[in-house]
């Protein structure tokens, strides 16, 4: 699978874990030049606290468009550290 935004592939891998319809990419699949840490956090009752990245491509910023669970709850252990996308990022 590939994740793309603003005409650029930002992540690519065959090692995908799907949870609630979201494709979670392993961290090594990311083009790190397209990501910067965000201070944004959200909480999920069964997955835990999500941390976010801004996606940055060609000088344009898609705020909080990628998220991951650095320390998920046991029920979501399979997505620990993996990254998923939204806000216009195409995953196919």
Secondary structure, 3 states (H helix, E strand, C coil): CEEEECCEEEEECCCEEEECCEEEECHHHECHHHEEEEEEEEEECCCEEEEEEEEEECCEEEEEEEEEECCCCHHHHHHECCEEECCCCEEC
